[in-house]
Amino acid sequence: MQFVRYNGGSDPTWGIKTDGEIHALADLPVGTPSYQDLTNQRYLDQLRDAVQNGTCSRVNPDDVNLLAPVPCPSKIVCAGLNYRDHAEEQDEPIPEEPLLFSKAPTTVTNPNSPIVHPEGEQVDYEVELAAVIGRTAKNIDEDEVSDHIAGYTVLNDVSGRDAQFSDGQFFRGKSYDTFSPMGPTLVAGDDYDPNTVDVALRVDGDTKQVSNTEQFIFDVPELVSYISQNMTLRPGDVISTGTPGGVGIFRDPVDLLEPGQVCEAEIEGIGTLTNPVVGE
């Protein structure tokens, strides 16, 4: 089930996207969902019935602005080198444990909003599947992870390579404002398998990355369980699961983002996250 957060001229609200329409959840007695609500399959089934019965008013997607499904996460935890093809393009060994780094929550921006290219920086793209936490998780086993996931979305892990490489660590280069476009939908429900979906990224229509999450070194249950051993995960936290091969900095010749280009990050079952690149 594809959830969207949107603003149609009033306060942000939630809807369910089906067949080119948005069904407004504000019409329902249960109100708009929390991230914890989305972990409850019975709740999702009730929403599906309401949509099928025509209980919700319908909204034309062209009349609203889609928003990031998690506008202010308390933390964004990212996995590095989590696709076999990405490790191979860097000639790096397959890691024995997940390699983690973080991005500032203030990096989040909306679908169709600009990625701001800092002057003099080398700006790169990275399509990633992101898991959104729905229930507080600490020291959970792999078989418990699905019960703690609100849903999945697309995150473009935009990266400032100059800052990243000169610092010798990732935080500053990953944390420029607008460097985490997120959306366009949040997919919830037991019928979505995050470990078997196609991922791709295009710049001005030219495909730069294409892979499948079957290339994961650590799949979603392994990754979230591992992170939960070290820190408490709370509803709305975002776990970004890594990027496949094809990023610009490792291309020959190097092929990075420039102002005036348009970036499209697509994941099967979730949709295409589109963002223009603009100068500072």
ABEGO torsion letter per residue (X at the ends): XBBBBBBAGBBBBBBBBBGGBBBBAAABAAEBBBAAAAABAAAAAAAAAAAAAGABBBBBAAABBBBBABABBABBBBBBGABAAAAAAAGBBBBABBBBBBBBAAABBBBGBBBBBBBGBBBBBBBBBBBBBABBBBGBBAAAAAAABAEBBBBBBBBBAAAAAAAGBAAAAAABBGABBBOABBBBEAABBAAABBBBBBBGGBBABBBBAAABABBAAAAAAAAAAABBBBBGBBBBAEBBBGBAAABOBBBBBBBGBBBBBBBBGAEBBBBBBBBX
